[in-house]
């Protein structure tokens, strides 16, 4: 996560000036390969993430390619500018590019207290979806409702919430599941989906290995997609919200 003020620019930079307030896309690509030139930077063989496999933003200065930063209005705070890209980029690509959510679809989001999940709640509601999410405390339940969630389930009080979800969706089932938890929730994510539903995964905070019933996937014609970060075009779309 990072934002800042431009202190120096290279000779070929055309969109920025010294003194500009900027926000940063933490996904860095080479900018030269076929994937980058076609706008699919996440598929670049040199793709990396600031703070993960490149030095991060906990520094006084940071050198970045022009395409990885975006000028922001003066009234947009640096704190908000730093908080938005990593989580909102990830959630945007999952919901808009990968899942292609539609108005009135049921979207189930695990772990409302997390950064990507809280961003996903807001994006899903912005596009007219009905959001069901989970969390573990009354404080987080209130937070999720304030972000726009239609229903919040306390997963500590309700261990098996599948029946509750089916009741909440009028036995329709979930159209799209956003899962960044992994091992602990993946089997449930699959079972919550309606026939033809889509599961988008971006994380494995509980572990990377999970036992699932493969028959559930082909009998229900499910789609399972992975997603990590976002392309530069998606970065700019997110920051226009």
N, C-alpha and C positions, 0 to 999 in steps of 0.2 A: 504494500500500500504506500502510495507516495504522491505528493504534489509539490509545487515550488514556484520559484521565480527564475526566469532565464537570466543567467549571468554572462553567458558567452555563446556565440553561434558560429558554425562553420561557414566557409565561403560559399557553399552550395545551398544553404538553407534559405527558403523563400517564404515560408508561412509564419515565421516567428521573428520576434525582435527582442533585444535585450530589455528586460523589465517586464515582459509578459508573464502573467500568471498562467500556469499550466497544470494539467493533470496527466498521469502516466498510465499507459497500458503496460502492465507488468509482464505480458507475454512478448518476448523478443524473438524475432526471426531474422534471417540473413538479408532479406529484401531483394535478392538477386535470382533465386532459383525459380523453376517453373511454377511451383506452388505459390510462392510469394507474389510473383508477377500476375498470377491469375486471381489474386485476392484471397487465397486459401492459406494464410500464413500459419495456421495451426498444424498444417501438414508438412511444414518445412522440416527438413532433416536436422537443422540446427536450432529448432525451436527450443527456447528455454524460458524460465520464469525467474524474475528478479527475487532474490532472497531464497531461492531453492537451489538452482544450479548456476546462478550468477550472483555476484555481490548485490545485496539489496539496498533499500532506501534509508537504512539507519546510518546516515552519513551526511556530512555538510554539503558535499557536492556529488553529482552523479552525471556521467556522460551517457547520452542516449541518442539513438537515431531519430531524425526529425519525425518520421512516420509514427513513432511510438509515443509521442506527446501531443496534447491537444490544448490549444489556448482556451481559457475559460473567462467569462465576464468578471469584471472587477468586483461585482457584488456577490459572487459565488465564493464562499469561504474555502480556504485551503484545507480545512478539516474535512468538510464535506467532499471536496474534490479528491482527497486521499482515500476516503472511506468507500467511495463508489465503485471504482473500476474492477478490482479483483472479484468481489462478490457479485456485483450486478452484471458484469461481463459473463461470468460463469452461468448465472441463472438465466440471463437473456438467451444465450445460445441454446441452453437446454430446452427452454420453453418455446422460443420463437423459431429458431432454426431447426432443431432436432425434432421436437414434438409437434411443432406447427399447431399450437393450441387455437381453439375456436371459442367464440362467445358461448357461454352456458355449458361448456364442458366441465366435468368434475375433475379437479386436479387435487391429488393427494401429495402432501409434502411432509416428509419426515423431519422431526427435530426443529420446531419453529424458532428455538433460541439461537441457532447457528447463523452465521453471516450469510451464507448462500441461501439458506432456507428462508430467512426473513426477507431477503431480496426477492426470492421467488414468489413469496406471498404477494408482495406489492406489484410485481410485474404481471402475475396471473390475474389479479383483480383489475389492473389497468386495462387488460385485454378482454375483460368480461367473463372470466371463468368463475366457477364456484369452487371455493378453496376449503379443503379439509386438511387439518394439520395435527401434529402431535407435539406434546412437550411434557415437562415433568413437574412444574410448580405452578401455583396460583399466580405468581408474579409474571411468569412467562406466558401463561394463558391470557392474562390481561393484555400483555404486550402484543401477542399474536392477533387478538381481536382488534386492538387499536390499529394494527397494520392492515386490517381488512379481511382477515380470515372469517369464513362463514361458520365454521364449526372447529372447535379445538378439543382434542381428546387427551386426557392425562394418561400416558402409557404406563405409568407406575401403578395407577389405580385400576386400569383396564388392560390386562396383559394381552388378551386376545380380543382385538377390537374389530375383527372382520365383520361380525354380524351387525355391530353398530354402524359401520360404514355402509353396509348394504341397505340398512334402514334409512340412513341419511340421504342416500342416493335413490330412494324409491326402488330398491333392488336392481338398479341399473348397473351398478359397479362403477369403478373409476376409469375415466378415459385416459388420464395421464398420471403416472407416478414419478415424482422427483425424489431420487434416492442418493444421498451422499454419505450414508451410514455404512452400507456394505453388508458384511457377513451377518449381522444381527437382524437386519430387516429385509434382506433380498427375497427370501422365500415368501414372506408376507406381501411384499410388493407385487409379486407375480400373482398371488391368489386374489389380491384386491381388484385386479384389472378385469374389466368387461371383455367379452370377445372382441378382438380387434384393437385392444388397448395398447398404449405405448409406455414403456418403462425407460426412463433416461437416468443413467447413473454417472456420477462424477467423482465419487469418493469412496474410501474404504476405512473410515475412522474406527470401525469396530473390527476390522480384519478383512483380508482380501479373498478368503475362501468361503464358499457357501454351498450347502447341499440343497438342490432343487429338484423338482419333478419335471423333467424335460417334456413329458406328455402335456403338461399344462400349457406349454408354449405353442406346440403345433396344433393341439385340439382347439385352442382359443385364438389361433392366428395372431399371436402377440408379436409386437415389435420391441426389441431391446437394443438400445443405442448407448454408446459411450460418448462422453463429452468432456472436454477440458478447455478452459479459457475461451477465447473468441478471436475472430479475425479483426483486422483494422476497421473494416466497414461496420462491423457490429459494435466495436468500441465507440465509434462516432455516433451510431444510432442510440446507444445506451445513454451517452452523455447529453443527448438532445432532449431526453425525457424531462 
